[in-house]
């Protein structure tokens, strides 16, 4: 398809509802959990507000939380005669998103999506339709599950309506409505996944991972509670091996937790209908957080005909190969790559809790630096995960201090328990020599001979417990270990004591 | 018919201090006082503002400053161009009470060049029409014969210039809305290449076709005005980034060796008096040294149909914002949807409603391919035909309108008959090309006949050379 003022698109061959909701899953069947014999099929449409200084088509500030109707101008309000001018920075952020999601960035165009609503100033939304900026990508979840990305396109946000009086905060039945146009024209990227998600938990993981990617590349602050990230779910169920079922689109999901709840509710609702011999109707449903259910918003029959056509006030958006490459070159390392890197260095699984937590906090560079400084990387990972929860991506404790601490552990100079105590003190002080701190605490290496003497003393003091331990009563070991720890004033390594006791039992 | 109101002469005299802008403005206000009631060119005359602006120009000259290339030149603005703080109506009730908070780019540029705004002129509502009879505020009459139309949709600006109410008018041309009224009123009217002049602040009818251009009493004045209002505007993404050469500078070049195309397969329908003037013009250009060549434009006849799908389709979207929510007319009703309906039913006239319905239908699911989609293909075909024709010719000469000015009311009952008024102007808009009307004598009833010089994209320099040659021939 060519572009320009003398050409257009062939709309009838395309879906007239939400563009790009694909029924083409790239994911192979099998392996995931079924609900009463049904497989869940989910595709997500995630809208994110871009972290630009100004709006998508005008110079008004893109800023959340200002006095209503202060970040407005003739373009934002759709005043007669005003024309949109595309924000280059928004395009760049959209390209970053596309490239981070492994999409192809292509020549694209803007269309008008026509519908009446009071907070839609022009009565059309400028969006991308059949020529989106980014297509055919994917996002890998931490456990390696690959979710296809159909498209990630640019569009403008609407204003925000508040319906007052009457019932339920909806426009119908309200006494009056207030409109804030500050949000109108804020740049959005809509990221449409393929229907590759198979469980509510996967949906949560997908959104969590997507949010991490968006934050890492600086494209959006992606806060669901402030509405800078909004998520609609297309949900259907079917029996494995049969065609996909009829899908329903779930709107008004305002947190990752709600997303899981809404999907689970909707799946069970559809399964119950099918089991009762009813047909699932294609419709848009509204998630109600309070009653934990989805409710019909509109059926396919009342869906708007958006009458898409090429936006004649804008020229085609065709980023040059050089521009695309420069955006690609400037991308920071993404969370998935960071997890893999840390997993390989530490020997932990990429989706282990320690790796997930440390990378989310951005402390993986720090852990790797501890290893570079001669420390034990595995111990460093655990210490950072446990002790650095209140630290940012660059903890105050010098890398060398943590490296020395792990060395004290590996050499047997102090026990893991002692190391925790030492580290807590170093963290509180913002650094310190672990050996000196250990010494001040009276922690010193206890040789095996001394430990064996203590164990023998403990057995002699409590022959009853020893007999029970030898007879296989696990609980009895606790009394013996406790006695040794007491005798050593906590300096004994619990694991070593256990090992010696087992050895003596023979 | 008109006193000496040549913009080039006024600007030169005001700049050198031999004439006061205030005197120029008073002379024009006097003519407005004499004939405006009869002609109704204006929706609003800005007498006080014009006097104040003229005084400022005179003060600047007295202080030794140059007010600019249009110093003291009175201009009339079509009332679909936004003027800061001044009502801008599109001759529609739906914009009742609205005052734009900003000036259109062309308005800013004219003011910066020293021009004086005399008022806002009448038009067919939202520029939809060919006779200015579709105005919510009454018809504009042709200064040459007040029982006849001034053409449209920019009939007010054309009549204002023809009647000597202003020496320059600005209009907008979506399918002929500058050239056709210029032809019927006997003045020069130019529709530039799409993107030549910024559309920022022009209230859109059909965004991919709309283009602003001047009405003047001479080809030189049109060049002068385009040199001021043309050029890239960062507020209009579709404005052409490249700088335009001065058009005033090309006017003295003759037409020797230029190839003037005559369309051999032009849809029939021009009245004999119009056809006679076309033939006279061909003779004059040949005599001036131009070569006459035959060209074919087979899709020309389909352009009208395509236009009446594409323009309404875009209009249906452009005019959707007039919903009573933020500005203009609001007719209260039980709920939001009923308010939209009541507001739009009361605010829009019949022709606007007709086109909104046509356009909405053409874009609807299930009909898009058959109507809008096919119209876009015709649009491409029209452009391709022109491309081939311009391999053989530098410009193309066609009538502007099939007839001279017709009587008021003659075509209001038959929209299709009215639409045919634009059969010779519409293809240019579909191709995005420039075209200009040059008055070339009179036809039936002594009424003006205009001819169009058409040129390819950014062919303004050669178009103006031929236009100037025609003007010289018409005067001799």
Interface residues (C-beta under 8 A of the other chain):
Chain A: X5 X6 X7 X8 X9 X10 X11 X12 X13 X16 X74 X77 X78 X79 X80 X81 X82 X83 X84 X85 X86 X112 X114 X116 X118 X121 X122 X123 X124 X171 X172 X179 X305 X307 X308 X309 X312 X313 X314 X315
Chain B: X81 X82 X88 X90 X95 X98 X100 X101 X102 X104 X194 X199 X200 X201 X202 X203 X204 X206 X207 X208 X234 X235 X236 X237 X238 X313 X314 X316 X317 X320 X321 X323 X325 X326 X327 X335 X336 X337 X340 X360 X363 X364 X365 X366 X367 X368 X369 X372 X373 X376 X379 X380 X383 X430 X431 X432
